[in-house]
Amino acid sequence: MSVREKEYRVDYLARVEGEGALYVKVRDGEVVDVKFKIFEPPRLFEALLVGRMYYDVPDITARICGICPVAYQMSSVHALESVFGVRVEGPLRDLRRLIYCGEWIESHILHAFMLHAPDFLGYADAIRMAKDHPDIVKTALRVKKIGNDLVALMGGREVHPVSVCVGGFYKVPDRRRLEAFRPQLKEGKALTKDLLSWVAELDFPSFEQDYEFVSLSHPREYPMNEGRIVSSKGLDIPVQEYEDHFEEEQVPYSNALHSRIKGRGSYMVGPLSRINLNRDKLLSETREALADMGFSTPCKNPFKSIIARVAETLYAFEEALRIIDEYREPERPRVEFKVRAGRGSGCTEAPRGILYHRYDVSDDGKVLSAKIVPPTAQNQKRIEEDLRAIAPQLIRLPRERATWRFEQAIRNYDPCISCATHFLRLEIEEE
């Protein structure tokens, strides 16, 4: 019996952050191998932190990503505060949610409209999409700019902000400055409603999987900085038990670790997981908008993650306005504390999903060890399983169409392989 041989090759897959490769092998119509390869050199941030003082950690970890630096800062300060016994509450806690709102806005809009939306409409990039949909692209850029401005207002600058510290902030804005920003937030909220309506009308491929969705969950609010780690299949643990239930493994073809739930396997983190597990905590306008468009949960179609991202953007505007309306200036910008030795962990919701940090600290405040598990590392194994599951239906399509859909399946997760947008090599081989 002859064996069919066929190759699909794409030299560069744009619109992802980082450098990697994909290999799919099909023999006589059967998928026999899938590898999502990350060949970008290790960046060694965990090793770079060892020996540094605790107060350096938020600014160093922020450099891991230029799109979501706030997430790295927040997970690091929460982990260190758990070592030192610090509780950040009241206005300072609200301000941490406020700067996180800015990051969710700018990151979600960047992915949804500059990187992901072109897939649904058949464009190679947002520049080509803008020729036919100029109003959508201009609106998205305006909304992203408001998110960047909010991060700058809170953090001193829009990329790698410098105000976040253990115990709170080095400096906090007065109420007058926050009030002056309300018109921009109201504008952004209105624009995002239009964008959400637009993405809801996109043509979504028919594809569902039995995911284990994982996110933080908080009893009173949509999760950003705090909560327990929960899943759609019964997991419910405090952040401190993360490493008891999750593990990483090194695969020979990738420089990035794969995460799994011990004894269970892959899982999904990110906006689709958050909205599936926490929809009831969304504020009223976002809940109503989702209901009006008929978006039901649990949603198991990863291609609809673009709806979840834009819905979370709308929520971030609602939440930012709520925080400013209720804001009372704190007596001091940070909580007093004493440095002590110990181990602490923290987990917050980066735009792409839960971001776990764990540190061991000496009695004089030096970092003895560090562990950081970013969202994309947690999603990598799940991405491979999506590609394996969707391959049988795609290989029946014309070559160009099949390749396009494989690329889109990867971009559903907004993979952030590094802090810059590089390229991914896609190679699909049939033999």
C-alpha positions in Angstrom: 0.0 0.0 0.0 1.4 3.4 -0.9 1.8 6.0 1.7 0.6 9.5 0.8 3.2 12.2 1.1 2.4 15.8 1.3 4.0 18.9 2.9 2.6 22.2 4.1 5.1 24.9 4.8 4.9 28.4 6.0 8.3 30.1 6.5 7.0 32.7 9.0 3.8 32.9 11.0 3.4 36.6 12.0 1.2 38.1 14.7 2.6 36.1 17.7 5.2 37.2 20.2 8.4 35.2 20.1 10.2 32.6 18.1 9.1 29.0 17.6 8.1 26.3 15.2 5.3 23.9 14.6 5.5 20.4 13.2 2.5 18.3 12.3 2.9 14.8 10.8 0.1 13.0 9.1 0.3 9.5 7.6 -2.5 8.2 5.4 -4.9 10.8 6.9 -3.9 10.0 10.5 -2.1 12.6 12.7 0.9 10.8 14.1 2.9 13.7 15.6 2.4 17.3 16.7 5.2 19.5 18.1 4.8 23.1 19.1 8.5 24.0 19.2 9.9 27.0 21.0 13.5 27.6 19.9 13.9 31.1 21.3 17.0 31.0 23.7 16.2 30.8 27.4 16.1 34.3 29.0 17.1 33.1 32.5 15.1 35.7 34.5 14.7 33.3 37.5 18.5 33.0 37.7 19.0 36.8 37.3 16.8 37.4 40.3 18.9 35.3 42.7 21.0 37.6 44.9 19.1 40.7 44.1 17.2 42.6 46.8 13.5 42.1 47.1 12.7 45.6 46.1 14.4 45.1 42.7 12.1 42.2 41.8 9.1 44.1 40.5 11.1 46.2 38.2 13.2 43.3 36.9 10.3 41.0 36.3 8.4 43.8 34.5 11.1 43.5 31.7 10.0 40.0 30.9 7.2 41.4 28.8 6.6 44.9 27.2 2.9 44.1 26.7 2.0 42.8 30.2 4.6 44.2 32.6 2.0 45.0 35.2 1.1 41.4 35.5 4.7 40.4 36.3 5.0 43.2 38.8 1.7 42.3 40.5 2.5 38.6 40.9 5.9 39.4 42.2 4.7 41.9 44.9 2.0 39.5 46.0 4.5 36.7 46.4 6.9 38.9 48.4 4.1 40.3 50.5 3.2 36.8 51.5 6.7 36.4 52.8 6.7 39.6 54.8 3.1 39.2 56.1 1.9 42.3 54.3 -1.8 43.0 53.5 -2.6 45.7 51.0 -6.2 46.8 51.4 -8.5 49.8 50.8 -7.5 52.4 48.3 -4.1 50.9 47.6 -5.7 47.6 46.7 -8.2 49.4 44.4 -5.3 51.3 42.7 -3.7 47.9 41.9 -6.8 46.8 40.1 -6.9 50.2 38.3 -3.4 49.8 36.8 -4.3 46.2 35.9 -7.4 47.5 34.1 -5.1 49.6 31.9 -3.0 46.6 31.0 -6.0 44.4 30.2 -7.3 47.1 27.9 -4.1 47.7 25.9 -3.1 44.1 25.7 -6.5 42.7 24.8 -7.1 45.2 22.1 -3.7 44.7 20.7 -4.3 41.0 20.3 -7.9 41.1 19.3 -7.7 43.7 16.5 -4.1 43.8 15.4 -3.2 40.1 15.7 -6.3 38.0 15.8 -9.1 39.7 13.9 -7.3 39.6 10.5 -7.5 35.7 10.7 -11.3 35.8 10.6 -11.5 38.1 7.6 -8.7 36.6 5.5 -6.1 39.4 5.8 -2.4 38.8 6.3 -2.2 41.7 8.8 -4.0 44.6 10.4 -2.6 47.0 7.8 -4.3 45.2 5.0 -7.5 44.9 7.1 -7.4 48.6 7.7 -7.9 49.3 4.0 -11.3 47.7 4.1 -12.2 48.3 7.8 -10.5 51.6 8.6 -13.1 52.6 11.3 -12.6 49.4 13.2 -8.8 49.6 13.2 -8.8 53.3 14.1 -11.3 52.7 16.9 -9.2 49.8 18.3 -6.1 51.9 18.2 -7.9 54.7 20.1 -9.1 52.2 22.8 -5.6 50.8 23.1 -4.2 54.3 23.5 -6.6 54.9 26.4 -5.4 51.7 28.1 -1.7 52.8 27.7 -2.5 56.2 29.1 -4.1 54.7 32.1 -1.0 52.6 32.8 1.1 55.7 32.4 -1.1 57.7 34.8 -0.8 55.0 37.4 2.7 53.7 36.8 4.7 56.7 35.5 5.1 55.4 32.0 3.1 53.1 29.7 5.8 50.4 29.2 7.5 48.9 32.2 5.8 51.3 34.7 7.9 52.2 37.8 5.4 53.0 40.6 4.6 49.5 41.8 6.4 48.3 44.9 6.1 45.8 47.7 3.5 47.2 50.1 1.8 49.4 47.5 3.2 52.1 45.3 6.1 54.6 45.4 3.7 57.3 44.5 -0.1 57.4 44.0 -2.1 59.9 42.0 -4.4 62.3 43.7 -8.1 62.2 43.2 -8.1 65.3 40.9 -5.8 63.5 38.4 -8.0 60.4 38.4 -11.2 62.4 38.0 -9.7 64.2 35.0 -9.2 60.8 33.3 -12.8 59.8 33.5 -13.9 61.3 30.1 -11.3 59.1 28.4 -12.5 56.0 30.2 -16.2 56.8 29.3 -15.1 57.3 25.7 -13.2 54.0 25.7 -16.2 52.1 27.2 -18.5 53.3 24.5 -16.1 52.5 21.8 -15.5 49.0 23.2 -19.2 48.3 23.2 -19.1 48.9 19.4 -16.0 46.7 19.0 -17.6 43.9 21.0 -20.7 44.0 18.8 -18.4 43.8 15.8 -16.4 40.7 16.9 -19.6 38.9 17.9 -20.6 38.9 14.2 -17.4 37.2 13.0 -17.6 33.8 11.3 -16.3 31.3 13.9 -15.1 27.8 12.9 -17.0 24.9 14.4 -14.6 23.4 16.9 -15.0 22.5 20.5 -13.0 20.5 23.0 -13.4 19.2 26.5 -11.1 21.8 28.2 -10.2 22.0 31.8 -10.6 25.8 32.3 -8.4 27.2 35.1 -8.4 30.7 36.6 -8.5 32.6 39.8 -11.8 33.1 41.5 -12.8 35.7 44.1 -16.0 35.7 46.1 -16.9 39.3 45.4 -15.2 40.4 42.2 -14.0 39.4 38.8 -10.4 38.1 39.4 -7.3 40.2 38.7 -5.0 40.3 41.7 -6.4 37.9 44.2 -8.4 34.7 44.7 -8.2 31.0 44.8 -7.2 28.8 41.8 -10.2 26.9 40.5 -11.0 24.8 37.5 -14.1 23.7 35.6 -13.4 20.1 36.8 -13.4 20.7 40.5 -10.0 22.1 41.4 -10.2 24.7 44.2 -7.0 25.5 46.0 -5.2 28.5 47.6 -2.4 30.0 45.6 0.1 28.6 48.0 -0.7 25.0 46.9 -0.1 25.7 43.2 3.0 23.5 43.0 1.2 20.7 44.8 -1.2 20.4 41.9 0.6 21.7 38.9 3.9 20.5 37.4 6.2 21.4 34.5 8.0 19.1 32.2 10.9 19.6 29.7 10.2 18.3 26.3 13.2 17.7 24.0 12.0 19.9 21.1 11.3 23.1 23.1 13.1 25.6 25.2 9.9 26.3 27.1 8.4 24.0 29.8 5.0 22.4 29.4 2.6 22.6 32.3 0.0 20.1 33.3 -2.3 19.4 36.2 -0.8 16.5 38.1 -2.6 13.2 37.2 -4.9 15.0 34.7 -3.0 16.7 31.9 -3.4 19.9 29.9 -5.6 22.8 30.8 -6.5 26.3 29.4 -5.8 29.6 31.1 -6.8 33.1 29.8 -9.9 35.2 29.1 -12.0 32.3 27.9 -11.3 30.4 31.1 -11.9 33.5 33.3 -15.2 34.3 31.7 -16.4 30.7 31.8 -15.6 30.4 35.5 -16.5 34.0 36.6 -19.2 35.3 34.3 -21.4 36.2 37.3 -18.8 38.6 38.7 -18.7 40.8 35.6 -20.2 44.2 36.0 -23.7 45.0 34.6 -22.9 46.5 31.2 -20.6 43.7 30.2 -23.0 41.0 31.4 -25.9 42.7 29.5 -23.8 43.1 26.3 -22.9 39.3 26.3 -26.5 38.4 27.0 -27.7 40.6 24.1 -25.4 39.0 21.6 -26.3 35.5 22.8 -22.9 34.5 24.1 -23.4 31.5 26.3 -21.1 29.8 28.8 -19.4 27.5 29.2 -18.0 28.3 25.8 -15.7 25.5 24.5 -14.8 27.0 21.2 -11.3 28.6 21.4 -11.9 30.6 18.3 -14.4 32.6 20.3 -11.7 33.7 22.7 -11.7 37.0 20.8 -15.2 37.7 22.2 -14.0 37.0 25.8 -11.0 39.3 25.3 -13.1 42.2 24.1 -15.8 41.6 26.8 -13.0 41.8 29.4 -11.9 45.0 27.9 -15.4 46.4 28.4 -15.3 45.1 31.9 -12.0 46.8 32.6 -13.4 50.2 31.6 -16.4 49.6 33.8 -14.2 48.6 36.7 -11.8 51.5 36.2 -14.7 54.0 36.3 -16.1 52.4 39.5 -12.7 52.6 41.2 -12.3 56.2 40.4 -15.8 57.1 41.5 -15.2 55.4 44.9 -11.6 56.5 45.3 -10.3 58.1 48.5 -6.7 59.0 48.7 -4.7 56.8 51.0 -2.8 58.2 54.0 0.4 56.9 52.6 1.4 55.2 49.3 2.5 51.9 50.8 2.2 49.7 53.8 5.0 49.6 56.4 6.5 46.1 57.0 9.6 44.3 58.3 11.7 42.2 56.0 12.0 38.6 57.1 13.2 35.3 55.7 10.7 32.9 54.2 9.0 31.5 51.1 6.0 33.2 49.4 3.9 32.7 46.3 1.6 34.9 44.3 -0.7 34.5 41.4 -2.5 37.1 39.4 -4.5 37.2 36.1 -2.3 38.4 33.3 -4.2 39.2 30.1 -3.3 35.7 28.8 -4.1 33.9 32.1 -2.8 33.0 35.5 0.8 34.0 36.2 2.5 32.3 39.2 5.5 33.5 41.1 7.3 31.9 44.0 10.3 33.3 45.9 12.6 32.3 48.8 14.0 35.3 50.6 16.8 35.7 53.2 16.4 37.6 56.4 18.2 40.6 54.9 15.8 40.6 51.9 17.9 38.9 49.2 16.3 36.5 46.8 17.5 33.0 47.3 15.4 31.3 44.6 12.7 32.2 42.1 10.1 30.4 40.1 7.9 32.0 37.4 5.3 30.2 35.4 3.8 32.4 32.7 0.4 31.8 31.0 1.8 30.8 27.6 3.9 28.1 29.2 0.7 26.8 30.8 -1.2 26.8 27.5 1.5 25.2 25.3 0.5 21.7 25.8 -3.2 22.6 25.3 -2.3 24.3 22.0 -0.6 21.1 20.8 -3.7 19.2 21.6 -5.9 21.6 19.8 -3.7 21.3 16.7 -3.9 17.5 16.9 -7.7 17.6 17.3 -8.3 20.0 14.5 -5.8 18.5 12.0 -8.1 15.7 10.6 -10.7 18.3 9.4 -8.1 20.8 8.1 -6.0 18.4 6.0 -9.1 17.9 3.8 -9.1 21.6 2.9 -7.1 23.2 0.1 -3.5 23.7 1.1 -3.7 27.5 1.7 -6.9 27.3 3.6 -5.6 24.5 5.9 -2.4 26.3 6.7 -4.3 29.5 7.5 -6.6 27.7 9.9 -3.7 26.0 11.7 -2.1 29.4 12.2 -5.4 30.8 13.5 -5.7 27.9 16.0 -2.4 29.0 17.5 -3.3 32.6 17.7 -6.5 31.8 19.6 -4.2 31.7 22.6 -2.4 34.9 21.9 0.9 33.1 22.6 3.5 35.4 24.1 6.7 33.4 23.6 8.8 36.4 24.5 8.3 40.1 25.2 8.5 41.0 21.5 6.5 40.0 18.4 8.7 37.8 16.3 7.8 34.9 14.1 6.8 31.3 14.3 7.7 28.7 11.7 4.8 26.4 10.8 5.6 23.1 9.1 2.9 20.5 8.4 4.0 17.3 6.8 2.0 14.4 5.4 3.7 11.2 4.3 
